[in-house]
Amino acid sequence: MPPTVQGDAMNALQRTALYMQEQRLTLVTAESCTAGLIASLLAEEPGAGALLDCAYVVYSPQAKTRCLGVAPDMLRRHNLTSEAVARAMALGAARHSDANVAIANTGVADEPADGTPAGTQCYAWLFKAGPADAQPTVYTETARFDGARNTIRRDSARYALQRLPHYHALWRAAGNPEPPTMKPTPTSHDRKQDDDTEREAQRSHGSQQSRTKKDGHVSQIGSNQDQSSQRNRGQGARRS
């Protein structure tokens, strides 16, 4: 049975965006079949500017190699619609972004290709503890959707975002750290206000009063053990 993404889709996307805000997650996508729809859907949500870093649309095999560093040998050994290729795409996107989450998608939306049934979509969700994390955790999954070409593409993009909280919760349950907070760099306006406040405090109390700044967010630099979690729904892609 195809994954359910209709009906409550918009509410589910809003919940994903809220979850990302609460968990201080930023996203980079590597998209083949969805061709940017994953990033576009997230961008529709309020506050997406703090959640989305960038999106790589890599439709051709050559683009996957040129933009994301997917090895040509891997593309020859595996179907383009495979979890192995999705995983390599996510790793490539993560290397080129400071985002702490990467989602990759590759699939077949209409005619069967190389024995892969139409509607087959392969995903990878990657999580890292910070920009310098050289050993991120990657979860992969294959799902199959029904419908016309663009219905499959839209449903596939929604599904990619809806599954993010699930896999992030697994990652956190494995003992990976929550991104810490740090104080942001003050603007010139902030510094002027702080200086005025400090001078007033010195006049009123005869002593210097410490300044306060609003907390911001930053990802923690670290590493965690690489692992893979595969979950097949319907007929998965043929693997060589």
Buried (B, 14 or more C-beta within 10 A) or exposed (E): EBBEBEEEBEEBBBBBBBBBBEBBBBBBBBBBBBBBBBBBBBEEBEEBEEBBBBBBBBEEBEBBBEBBBBEEEBBEEBBBBBBBBBBBBBBBBBEBBBBBBBBBBBBBBEEEBEEBBBBBBBBBBBBBBBBEBEEBBBBBBBBBBEBEBEBBBBBBBBBBBBBBBBBBEBBEEEEBEEBEEEEEEBEEEBEEEBEEEBEEBEEEEEEEBEBEEEEEBBBBEBBBEEEEEEBBBBEBBBEE
